[in-house]
Amino acid sequence: MVPAVGEVSGETVQLRSIVALLDCEVICGREVLGVDVPSCFAADLMSDVLAFSKSGGLLVTGLTSLQSVHTADIAELAAIL
């Protein structure tokens, strides 16, 4: 059974709703689960993230290196999936 998506405000969704929907494990940053995520960007090339992502968005990547965290920080992204 899929959990409820939660509150959707305008064209954004709360990060906690994404975590619940995808049954994600939160590694760090539980204090920001209430933040609204206006967009999503998927890439494995961190140069693409820096060039094309929008700040405040969710980064979806298959990479698990510290470089992904640094890139998300520089690009001012809300979270990494």
N, CA, C and O atoms as a CHARMM CRD file, in Angstrom:
* protein
*
  324
    1    1 MET  N      0.84200  -1.18600   0.00000 PROA 1      0.00000
    2    1 MET  CA     0.00000   0.00000   0.00000 PROA 1      0.00000
    3    1 MET  C      0.88400   1.24400   0.00000 PROA 1      0.00000
    4    1 MET  O      1.83100   1.33100   0.78100 PROA 1      0.00000
    5    2 VAL  N      0.58700   2.18800  -0.85200 PROA 2      0.00000
    6    2 VAL  CA     1.36300   3.42700  -0.98100 PROA 2      0.00000
    7    2 VAL  C      0.90100   4.40700   0.08700 PROA 2      0.00000
    8    2 VAL  O     -0.30000   4.63700   0.22900 PROA 2      0.00000
    9    3 PRO  N      1.84400   5.00000   0.85500 PROA 3      0.00000
   10    3 PRO  CA     1.45300   5.99200   1.85800 PROA 3      0.00000
   11    3 PRO  C      0.89400   7.25100   1.21000 PROA 3      0.00000
   12    3 PRO  O      1.15100   7.52500   0.03800 PROA 3      0.00000
   13    4 ALA  N      0.13500   8.00500   1.97800 PROA 4      0.00000
   14    4 ALA  CA    -0.43700   9.25700   1.48500 PROA 4      0.00000
   15    4 ALA  C      0.67300  10.21300   1.07900 PROA 4      0.00000
   16    4 ALA  O      1.69800  10.30300   1.75600 PROA 4      0.00000
   17    5 VAL  N      0.47500  10.92000  -0.01000 PROA 5      0.00000
   18    5 VAL  CA     1.48000  11.84300  -0.51400 PROA 5      0.00000
   19    5 VAL  C      1.64900  13.02700   0.42200 PROA 5      0.00000
   20    5 VAL  O      2.75900  13.54700   0.53000 PROA 5      0.00000
   21    6 GLY  N      0.62100  13.46900   1.09200 PROA 6      0.00000
   22    6 GLY  CA     0.74100  14.59100   2.02400 PROA 6      0.00000
   23    6 GLY  C      0.32000  15.89600   1.39300 PROA 6      0.00000
   24    6 GLY  O     -0.35900  15.92600   0.36600 PROA 6      0.00000
   25    7 GLU  N      0.72900  16.95400   2.01800 PROA 7      0.00000
   26    7 GLU  CA     0.32600  18.28800   1.58800 PROA 7      0.00000
   27    7 GLU  C      1.06000  18.70700   0.32200 PROA 7      0.00000
   28    7 GLU  O      2.28500  18.62500   0.23500 PROA 7      0.00000
   29    8 VAL  N      0.29800  19.14800  -0.63200 PROA 8      0.00000
   30    8 VAL  CA     0.86700  19.72200  -1.84500 PROA 8      0.00000
   31    8 VAL  C      0.42500  21.17200  -1.87900 PROA 8      0.00000
   32    8 VAL  O     -0.77000  21.46400  -1.85400 PROA 8      0.00000
   33    9 SER  N      1.38800  22.08100  -1.93700 PROA 9      0.00000
   34    9 SER  CA     1.05900  23.50500  -1.94100 PROA 9      0.00000
   35    9 SER  C      1.48700  24.11100  -3.26700 PROA 9      0.00000
   36    9 SER  O      2.67800  24.27300  -3.53100 PROA 9      0.00000
   37   10 GLY  N      0.51500  24.44300  -4.09400 PROA 10     0.00000
   38   10 GLY  CA     0.83600  24.99600  -5.40400 PROA 10     0.00000
   39   10 GLY  C      1.51600  23.95400  -6.26700 PROA 10     0.00000
   40   10 GLY  O      0.95300  22.88800  -6.52000 PROA 10     0.00000
   41   11 GLU  N      2.69600  24.24600  -6.71100 PROA 11     0.00000
   42   11 GLU  CA     3.43800  23.31500  -7.54700 PROA 11     0.00000
   43   11 GLU  C      4.61900  22.70400  -6.80500 PROA 11     0.00000
   44   11 GLU  O      5.56100  22.22000  -7.43300 PROA 11     0.00000
   45   12 THR  N      4.57700  22.72100  -5.49000 PROA 12     0.00000
   46   12 THR  CA     5.65800  22.13300  -4.70500 PROA 12     0.00000
   47   12 THR  C      5.12100  20.97100  -3.87900 PROA 12     0.00000
   48   12 THR  O      3.91200  20.83200  -3.69100 PROA 12     0.00000
   49   13 VAL  N      6.02200  20.15200  -3.39600 PROA 13     0.00000
   50   13 VAL  CA     5.66700  19.06400  -2.49300 PROA 13     0.00000
   51   13 VAL  C      6.68100  19.06700  -1.35500 PROA 13     0.00000
   52   13 VAL  O      7.86100  19.34900  -1.56100 PROA 13     0.00000
   53   14 GLN  N      6.21300  18.75200  -0.16500 PROA 14     0.00000
   54   14 GLN  CA     7.13400  18.73400   0.96600 PROA 14     0.00000
   55   14 GLN  C      8.07200  17.54600   0.86900 PROA 14     0.00000
   56   14 GLN  O      7.68600  16.46700   0.42000 PROA 14     0.00000
   57   15 LEU  N      9.30200  17.75500   1.29200 PROA 15     0.00000
   58   15 LEU  CA    10.30700  16.70300   1.26600 PROA 15     0.00000
   59   15 LEU  C      9.85000  15.48800   2.06500 PROA 15     0.00000
   60   15 LEU  O     10.11700  14.35600   1.66000 PROA 15     0.00000
   61   16 ARG  N      9.16400  15.69500   3.19800 PROA 16     0.00000
   62   16 ARG  CA     8.68700  14.56700   4.01200 PROA 16     0.00000
   63   16 ARG  C      7.71600  13.68500   3.23700 PROA 16     0.00000
   64   16 ARG  O      7.66300  12.47600   3.46600 PROA 16     0.00000
   65   17 SER  N      6.94500  14.27600   2.32100 PROA 17     0.00000
   66   17 SER  CA     6.01400  13.50500   1.49700 PROA 17     0.00000
   67   17 SER  C      6.76000  12.62000   0.50500 PROA 17     0.00000
   68   17 SER  O      6.35200  11.48600   0.25200 PROA 17     0.00000
   69   18 ILE  N      7.83600  13.12700  -0.04900 PROA 18     0.00000
   70   18 ILE  CA     8.66000  12.34100  -0.97100 PROA 18     0.00000
   71   18 ILE  C      9.29700  11.18300  -0.22200 PROA 18     0.00000
   72   18 ILE  O      9.31700  10.05600  -0.71800 PROA 18     0.00000
   73   19 VAL  N      9.81500  11.45100   0.96700 PROA 19     0.00000
   74   19 VAL  CA    10.43400  10.41000   1.79400 PROA 19     0.00000
   75   19 VAL  C      9.42100   9.31300   2.09900 PROA 19     0.00000
   76   19 VAL  O      9.74400   8.12900   2.00300 PROA 19     0.00000
   77   20 ALA  N      8.19700   9.69600   2.46700 PROA 20     0.00000
   78   20 ALA  CA     7.16500   8.71200   2.79100 PROA 20     0.00000
   79   20 ALA  C      6.73200   7.92600   1.55800 PROA 20     0.00000
   80   20 ALA  O      6.59000   6.70500   1.61400 PROA 20     0.00000
   81   21 LEU  N      6.52600   8.61800   0.46000 PROA 21     0.00000
   82   21 LEU  CA     6.06200   7.97600  -0.76900 PROA 21     0.00000
   83   21 LEU  C      7.05600   6.94300  -1.28400 PROA 21     0.00000
   84   21 LEU  O      6.66200   5.86600  -1.73100 PROA 21     0.00000
   85   22 LEU  N      8.34400   7.27000  -1.22100 PROA 22     0.00000
   86   22 LEU  CA     9.38700   6.38100  -1.75200 PROA 22     0.00000
   87   22 LEU  C      9.99500   5.48400  -0.68100 PROA 22     0.00000
   88   22 LEU  O     10.88900   4.69000  -0.97100 PROA 22     0.00000
   89   23 ASP  N      9.51100   5.60700   0.56800 PROA 23     0.00000
   90   23 ASP  CA    10.00400   4.81100   1.69500 PROA 23     0.00000
   91   23 ASP  C     11.53200   4.94500   1.81800 PROA 23     0.00000
   92   23 ASP  O     12.25500   3.95300   1.90900 PROA 23     0.00000
   93   24 CYS  N     11.99300   6.19900   1.81700 PROA 24     0.00000
   94   24 CYS  CA    13.42500   6.50100   1.87500 PROA 24     0.00000
   95   24 CYS  C     13.95000   6.45900   3.30400 PROA 24     0.00000
   96   24 CYS  O     13.21100   6.68900   4.26200 PROA 24     0.00000
   97   25 GLU  N     15.22600   6.16200   3.42600 PROA 25     0.00000
   98   25 GLU  CA    15.92300   6.27000   4.70600 PROA 25     0.00000
   99   25 GLU  C     16.60000   7.63800   4.73800 PROA 25     0.00000
  100   25 GLU  O     17.37100   7.97300   3.83900 PROA 25     0.00000
  101   26 VAL  N     16.31600   8.41800   5.76300 PROA 26     0.00000
  102   26 VAL  CA    16.93200   9.73400   5.90200 PROA 26     0.00000
  103   26 VAL  C     18.26300   9.55200   6.62500 PROA 26     0.00000
  104   26 VAL  O     18.29300   9.12100   7.77800 PROA 26     0.00000
  105   27 ILE  N     19.35300   9.87600   5.95400 PROA 27     0.00000
  106   27 ILE  CA    20.69300   9.73200   6.52300 PROA 27     0.00000
  107   27 ILE  C     21.00500  10.91400   7.43400 PROA 27     0.00000
  108   27 ILE  O     21.51400  10.73000   8.53900 PROA 27     0.00000
  109   28 CYS  N     20.70600  12.11500   6.97800 PROA 28     0.00000
  110   28 CYS  CA    20.87500  13.32200   7.79700 PROA 28     0.00000
  111   28 CYS  C     19.92300  14.38500   7.28300 PROA 28     0.00000
  112   28 CYS  O     19.44800  14.31300   6.15000 PROA 28     0.00000
  113   29 GLY  N     19.64700  15.37500   8.12500 PROA 29     0.00000
  114   29 GLY  CA    18.79800  16.47300   7.70200 PROA 29     0.00000
  115   29 GLY  C     17.33200  16.31000   8.03500 PROA 29     0.00000
  116   29 GLY  O     16.48200  16.88900   7.35900 PROA 29     0.00000
  117   30 ARG  N     17.00900  15.53200   9.06600 PROA 30     0.00000
  118   30 ARG  CA    15.60300  15.36800   9.45100 PROA 30     0.00000
  119   30 ARG  C     14.92700  16.70400   9.75700 PROA 30     0.00000
  120   30 ARG  O     13.70900  16.83300   9.62700 PROA 30     0.00000
  121   31 GLU  N     15.71500  17.68700  10.16000 PROA 31     0.00000
  122   31 GLU  CA    15.15100  18.98100  10.53200 PROA 31     0.00000
  123   31 GLU  C     14.62900  19.77100   9.33900 PROA 31     0.00000
  124   31 GLU  O     13.91600  20.75700   9.52900 PROA 31     0.00000
  125   32 VAL  N     14.96000  19.37200   8.12500 PROA 32     0.00000
  126   32 VAL  CA    14.48900  20.10300   6.94700 PROA 32     0.00000
  127   32 VAL  C     13.44800  19.31800   6.14400 PROA 32     0.00000
  128   32 VAL  O     13.19700  19.64200   4.98300 PROA 32     0.00000
  129   33 LEU  N     12.84800  18.30800   6.73700 PROA 33     0.00000
  130   33 LEU  CA    11.85400  17.51500   6.01800 PROA 33     0.00000
  131   33 LEU  C     10.59400  18.30700   5.68400 PROA 33     0.00000
  132   33 LEU  O      9.81000  17.88500   4.83400 PROA 33     0.00000
  133   34 GLY  N     10.39300  19.43300   6.32900 PROA 34     0.00000
  134   34 GLY  CA     9.22800  20.26000   6.05600 PROA 34     0.00000
  135   34 GLY  C      9.40800  21.23100   4.89800 PROA 34     0.00000
  136   34 GLY  O      8.47900  21.96000   4.55000 PROA 34     0.00000
  137   35 VAL  N     10.58500  21.24600   4.30500 PROA 35     0.00000
  138   35 VAL  CA    10.86300  22.19000   3.21600 PROA 35     0.00000
  139   35 VAL  C     10.07900  21.78900   1.95500 PROA 35     0.00000
  140   35 VAL  O      9.92300  20.60500   1.65500 PROA 35     0.00000
  141   36 ASP  N      9.59300  22.80000   1.23000 PROA 36     0.00000
  142   36 ASP  CA     8.89300  22.56000  -0.03500 PROA 36     0.00000
  143   36 ASP  C      9.90600  22.38400  -1.15500 PROA 36     0.00000
  144   36 ASP  O     10.86000  23.15400  -1.26900 PROA 36     0.00000
  145   37 VAL  N      9.69500  21.37300  -1.97500 PROA 37     0.00000
  146   37 VAL  CA    10.58000  21.08000  -3.10200 PROA 37     0.00000
  147   37 VAL  C      9.84000  21.44100  -4.38700 PROA 37     0.00000
  148   37 VAL  O      8.85800  20.78800  -4.74100 PROA 37     0.00000
  149   38 PRO  N     10.30500  22.47800  -5.08900 PROA 38     0.00000
  150   38 PRO  CA     9.60000  22.93400  -6.28600 PROA 38     0.00000
  151   38 PRO  C      9.96600  22.19100  -7.56600 PROA 38     0.00000
  152   38 PRO  O      9.23800  22.26000  -8.55600 PROA 38     0.00000
  153   39 SER  N     11.10600  21.47100  -7.54800 PROA 39     0.00000
  154   39 SER  CA    11.54500  20.81400  -8.77600 PROA 39     0.00000
  155   39 SER  C     12.44300  19.63000  -8.44300 PROA 39     0.00000
  156   39 SER  O     12.85400  19.42800  -7.30000 PROA 39     0.00000
  157   40 CYS  N     12.72800  18.86700  -9.47200 PROA 40     0.00000
  158   40 CYS  CA    13.57900  17.68500  -9.33900 PROA 40     0.00000
  159   40 CYS  C     14.55600  17.68700 -10.50600 PROA 40     0.00000
  160   40 CYS  O     14.21200  18.08900 -11.61700 PROA 40     0.00000
  161   41 PHE  N     15.77800  17.23300 -10.24400 PROA 41     0.00000
  162   41 PHE  CA    16.78300  17.17800 -11.30500 PROA 41     0.00000
  163   41 PHE  C     17.51800  15.85100 -11.18300 PROA 41     0.00000
  164   41 PHE  O     18.03400  15.52800 -10.11300 PROA 41     0.00000
  165   42 ALA  N     17.57400  15.08600 -12.25400 PROA 42     0.00000
  166   42 ALA  CA    18.24200  13.79000 -12.24000 PROA 42     0.00000
  167   42 ALA  C     19.47900  13.82900 -13.12300 PROA 42     0.00000
  168   42 ALA  O     19.40800  14.19700 -14.29600 PROA 42     0.00000
  169   43 ALA  N     20.61700  13.44400 -12.54400 PROA 43     0.00000
  170   43 ALA  CA    21.86400  13.42000 -13.30500 PROA 43     0.00000
  171   43 ALA  C     22.92600  12.64200 -12.54500 PROA 43     0.00000
  172   43 ALA  O     22.90600  12.57300 -11.31600 PROA 43     0.00000
  173   44 ASP  N     23.84000  12.06600 -13.28400 PROA 44     0.00000
  174   44 ASP  CA    25.02600  11.45000 -12.69300 PROA 44     0.00000
  175   44 ASP  C     26.26800  12.28200 -12.98100 PROA 44     0.00000
  176   44 ASP  O     27.31100  12.06600 -12.36400 PROA 44     0.00000
  177   45 LEU  N     26.17200  13.21500 -13.89300 PROA 45     0.00000
  178   45 LEU  CA    27.28200  14.12700 -14.16800 PROA 45     0.00000
  179   45 LEU  C     27.08800  15.37600 -13.31800 PROA 45     0.00000
  180   45 LEU  O     26.15400  16.14500 -13.54200 PROA 45     0.00000
  181   46 MET  N     27.95500  15.57400 -12.36100 PROA 46     0.00000
  182   46 MET  CA    27.80500  16.70300 -11.44800 PROA 46     0.00000
  183   46 MET  C     27.96400  18.03400 -12.17100 PROA 46     0.00000
  184   46 MET  O     27.45600  19.05500 -11.70700 PROA 46     0.00000
  185   47 SER  N     28.66000  18.03100 -13.29500 PROA 47     0.00000
  186   47 SER  CA    28.76300  19.26000 -14.09200 PROA 47     0.00000
  187   47 SER  C     27.39100  19.64700 -14.64700 PROA 47     0.00000
  188   47 SER  O     27.08400  20.83400 -14.75100 PROA 47     0.00000
  189   48 ASP  N     26.56500  18.66200 -15.00400 PROA 48     0.00000
  190   48 ASP  CA    25.20500  18.93900 -15.46200 PROA 48     0.00000
  191   48 ASP  C     24.36400  19.52900 -14.33700 PROA 48     0.00000
  192   48 ASP  O     23.56000  20.43300 -14.56100 PROA 48     0.00000
  193   49 VAL  N     24.55600  19.01200 -13.12900 PROA 49     0.00000
  194   49 VAL  CA    23.82300  19.53500 -11.97000 PROA 49     0.00000
  195   49 VAL  C     24.16200  21.00900 -11.77700 PROA 49     0.00000
  196   49 VAL  O     23.26700  21.83600 -11.60100 PROA 49     0.00000
  197   50 LEU  N     25.43300  21.33300 -11.81000 PROA 50     0.00000
  198   50 LEU  CA    25.86200  22.71500 -11.61900 PROA 50     0.00000
  199   50 LEU  C     25.36500  23.62700 -12.73500 PROA 50     0.00000
  200   50 LEU  O     25.04300  24.79000 -12.49200 PROA 50     0.00000
  201   51 ALA  N     25.30300  23.10400 -13.95200 PROA 51     0.00000
  202   51 ALA  CA    24.93000  23.93000 -15.10100 PROA 51     0.00000
  203   51 ALA  C     23.42200  24.10600 -15.26700 PROA 51     0.00000
  204   51 ALA  O     22.97400  25.16200 -15.71500 PROA 51     0.00000
  205   52 PHE  N     22.63400  23.09100 -14.91500 PROA 52     0.00000
  206   52 PHE  CA    21.22500  23.11000 -15.31800 PROA 52     0.00000
  207   52 PHE  C     20.19500  23.00100 -14.19100 PROA 52     0.00000
  208   52 PHE  O     19.01500  23.25700 -14.43400 PROA 52     0.00000
  209   53 SER  N     20.58600  22.63700 -12.99000 PROA 53     0.00000
  210   53 SER  CA    19.59500  22.46100 -11.91400 PROA 53     0.00000
  211   53 SER  C     19.12900  23.81500 -11.38200 PROA 53     0.00000
  212   53 SER  O     19.80700  24.82900 -11.54200 PROA 53     0.00000
  213   54 LYS  N     17.95500  23.80900 -10.74500 PROA 54     0.00000
  214   54 LYS  CA    17.40000  25.01200 -10.12500 PROA 54     0.00000
  215   54 LYS  C     17.56900  24.89100  -8.61700 PROA 54     0.00000
  216   54 LYS  O     17.37300  23.81100  -8.05800 PROA 54     0.00000
  217   55 SER  N     17.92700  25.97500  -7.95800 PROA 55     0.00000
  218   55 SER  CA    18.12700  25.92600  -6.51300 PROA 55     0.00000
  219   55 SER  C     16.82500  25.54900  -5.81400 PROA 55     0.00000
  220   55 SER  O     15.73700  25.90000  -6.27000 PROA 55     0.00000
  221   56 GLY  N     16.95200  24.82900  -4.70300 PROA 56     0.00000
  222   56 GLY  CA    15.80700  24.38900  -3.92600 PROA 56     0.00000
  223   56 GLY  C     15.22900  23.07200  -4.38100 PROA 56     0.00000
  224   56 GLY  O     14.31900  22.54200  -3.74500 PROA 56     0.00000
  225   57 GLY  N     15.74100  22.53200  -5.47300 PROA 57     0.00000
  226   57 GLY  CA    15.21000  21.29200  -6.03000 PROA 57     0.00000
  227   57 GLY  C     15.77300  20.04400  -5.36400 PROA 57     0.00000
  228   57 GLY  O     16.62800  20.12200  -4.48200 PROA 57     0.00000
  229   58 LEU  N     15.28400  18.91700  -5.79500 PROA 58     0.00000
  230   58 LEU  CA    15.71500  17.60800  -5.32600 PROA 58     0.00000
  231   58 LEU  C     16.64800  16.99800  -6.36100 PROA 58     0.00000
  232   58 LEU  O     16.30300  16.92700  -7.54000 PROA 58     0.00000
  233   59 LEU  N     17.82400  16.55900  -5.93300 PROA 59     0.00000
  234   59 LEU  CA    18.77600  15.90800  -6.83400 PROA 59     0.00000
  235   59 LEU  C     18.57700  14.40300  -6.76900 PROA 59     0.00000
  236   59 LEU  O     18.67600  13.80400  -5.69800 PROA 59     0.00000
  237   60 VAL  N     18.29600  13.79400  -7.91000 PROA 60     0.00000
  238   60 VAL  CA    18.17900  12.34500  -8.01600 PROA 60     0.00000
  239   60 VAL  C     19.41800  11.85600  -8.75600 PROA 60     0.00000
  240   60 VAL  O     19.64600  12.23100  -9.90600 PROA 60     0.00000
  241   61 THR  N     20.21500  11.02400  -8.10000 PROA 61     0.00000
  242   61 THR  CA    21.45500  10.54400  -8.70300 PROA 61     0.00000
  243   61 THR  C     21.77400   9.14200  -8.19900 PROA 61     0.00000
  244   61 THR  O     21.35300   8.74100  -7.11400 PROA 61     0.00000
  245   62 GLY  N     22.51100   8.42200  -8.99500 PROA 62     0.00000
  246   62 GLY  CA    22.95600   7.09200  -8.60300 PROA 62     0.00000
  247   62 GLY  C     24.31300   7.13700  -7.91700 PROA 62     0.00000
  248   62 GLY  O     24.80800   6.11400  -7.44400 PROA 62     0.00000
  249   63 LEU  N     24.91000   8.31200  -7.86400 PROA 63     0.00000
  250   63 LEU  CA    26.22600   8.45600  -7.25300 PROA 63     0.00000
  251   63 LEU  C     26.11100   8.54400  -5.73400 PROA 63     0.00000
  252   63 LEU  O     25.18100   9.15300  -5.20500 PROA 63     0.00000
  253   64 THR  N     27.05500   7.93500  -5.04800 PROA 64     0.00000
  254   64 THR  CA    27.03000   7.94900  -3.58200 PROA 64     0.00000
  255   64 THR  C     28.29900   8.54600  -2.99400 PROA 64     0.00000
  256   64 THR  O     28.64500   8.26900  -1.84500 PROA 64     0.00000
  257   65 SER  N     28.98300   9.35300  -3.76500 PROA 65     0.00000
  258   65 SER  CA    30.24000   9.93200  -3.30200 PROA 65     0.00000
  259   65 SER  C     30.00200  11.26100  -2.59200 PROA 65     0.00000
  260   65 SER  O     28.93700  11.86900  -2.70600 PROA 65     0.00000
  261   66 LEU  N     31.00500  11.68600  -1.86800 PROA 66     0.00000
  262   66 LEU  CA    30.95500  12.97800  -1.19600 PROA 66     0.00000
  263   66 LEU  C     30.84800  14.12000  -2.20400 PROA 66     0.00000
  264   66 LEU  O     30.34000  15.19200  -1.87700 PROA 66     0.00000
  265   67 GLN  N     31.31800  13.89500  -3.41200 PROA 67     0.00000
  266   67 GLN  CA    31.23500  14.91800  -4.46100 PROA 67     0.00000
  267   67 GLN  C     29.78000  15.29500  -4.75100 PROA 67     0.00000
  268   67 GLN  O     29.49100  16.45400  -5.05000 PROA 67     0.00000
  269   68 SER  N     28.87200  14.33700  -4.66600 PROA 68     0.00000
  270   68 SER  CA    27.45200  14.62400  -4.86800 PROA 68     0.00000
  271   68 SER  C     26.93800  15.58100  -3.80200 PROA 68     0.00000
  272   68 SER  O     26.15200  16.48100  -4.09800 PROA 68     0.00000
  273   69 VAL  N     27.37600  15.39000  -2.57300 PROA 69     0.00000
  274   69 VAL  CA    26.95900  16.25500  -1.47200 PROA 69     0.00000
  275   69 VAL  C     27.51800  17.66100  -1.67300 PROA 69     0.00000
  276   69 VAL  O     26.79800  18.64400  -1.49800 PROA 69     0.00000
  277   70 HSD  N     28.77400  17.76200  -2.03400 PROA 70     0.00000
  278   70 HSD  CA    29.38600  19.07200  -2.28100 PROA 70     0.00000
  279   70 HSD  C     28.67900  19.79700  -3.43300 PROA 70     0.00000
  280   70 HSD  O     28.41800  20.99700  -3.35300 PROA 70     0.00000
  281   71 THR  N     28.37800  19.06700  -4.48700 PROA 71     0.00000
  282   71 THR  CA    27.70200  19.66900  -5.64300 PROA 71     0.00000
  283   71 THR  C     26.31200  20.16500  -5.26300 PROA 71     0.00000
  284   71 THR  O     25.92200  21.26800  -5.64600 PROA 71     0.00000
  285   72 ALA  N     25.56100  19.35700  -4.51200 PROA 72     0.00000
  286   72 ALA  CA    24.21900  19.76900  -4.07800 PROA 72     0.00000
  287   72 ALA  C     24.29400  21.01200  -3.19600 PROA 72     0.00000
  288   72 ALA  O     23.42600  21.88200  -3.26600 PROA 72     0.00000
  289   73 ASP  N     25.32200  21.09200  -2.37700 PROA 73     0.00000
  290   73 ASP  CA    25.50400  22.26600  -1.51800 PROA 73     0.00000
  291   73 ASP  C     25.77700  23.51000  -2.36000 PROA 73     0.00000
  292   73 ASP  O     25.15800  24.55200  -2.14500 PROA 73     0.00000
  293   74 ILE  N     26.68700  23.40900  -3.30100 PROA 74     0.00000
  294   74 ILE  CA    27.03800  24.54600  -4.15500 PROA 74     0.00000
  295   74 ILE  C     25.84800  24.97900  -5.01300 PROA 74     0.00000
  296   74 ILE  O     25.63400  26.17300  -5.22400 PROA 74     0.00000
  297   75 ALA  N     25.07300  24.00500  -5.51000 PROA 75     0.00000
  298   75 ALA  CA    23.92100  24.32300  -6.34100 PROA 75     0.00000
  299   75 ALA  C     22.68800  24.72200  -5.52100 PROA 75     0.00000
  300   75 ALA  O     21.63300  25.01200  -6.08400 PROA 75     0.00000
  301   76 GLU  N     22.82600  24.73600  -4.20300 PROA 76     0.00000
  302   76 GLU  CA    21.75700  25.10500  -3.27500 PROA 76     0.00000
  303   76 GLU  C     20.51100  24.24200  -3.46800 PROA 76     0.00000
  304   76 GLU  O     19.39100  24.75200  -3.51400 PROA 76     0.00000
  305   77 LEU  N     20.72000  22.93100  -3.58000 PROA 77     0.00000
  306   77 LEU  CA    19.61300  21.98400  -3.71900 PROA 77     0.00000
  307   77 LEU  C     19.10100  21.58800  -2.33700 PROA 77     0.00000
  308   77 LEU  O     19.84400  21.62500  -1.35600 PROA 77     0.00000
  309   78 ALA  N     17.83000  21.21000  -2.27000 PROA 78     0.00000
  310   78 ALA  CA    17.19500  20.90600  -0.98700 PROA 78     0.00000
  311   78 ALA  C     17.62400  19.55200  -0.43300 PROA 78     0.00000
  312   78 ALA  O     17.79200  19.40200   0.77700 PROA 78     0.00000
  313   79 ALA  N     17.80200  18.57000  -1.30600 PROA 79     0.00000
  314   79 ALA  CA    18.09700  17.21100  -0.83100 PROA 79     0.00000
  315   79 ALA  C     18.64200  16.36400  -1.97400 PROA 79     0.00000
  316   79 ALA  O     18.59300  16.74400  -3.14500 PROA 79     0.00000
  317   80 ILE  N     19.16000  15.20600  -1.58800 PROA 80     0.00000
  318   80 ILE  CA    19.66900  14.22900  -2.56100 PROA 80     0.00000
  319   80 ILE  C     18.91700  12.92500  -2.34600 PROA 80     0.00000
  320   80 ILE  O     18.75800  12.46600  -1.21400 PROA 80     0.00000
  321   81 LEU  N     18.45500  12.33200  -3.44200 PROA 81     0.00000
  322   81 LEU  CA    17.77600  11.04100  -3.39100 PROA 81     0.00000
  323   81 LEU  C     18.68000  10.01700  -4.03500 PROA 81     0.00000
  324   81 LEU  O     18.32400   8.84100  -4.11300 PROA 81     0.00000
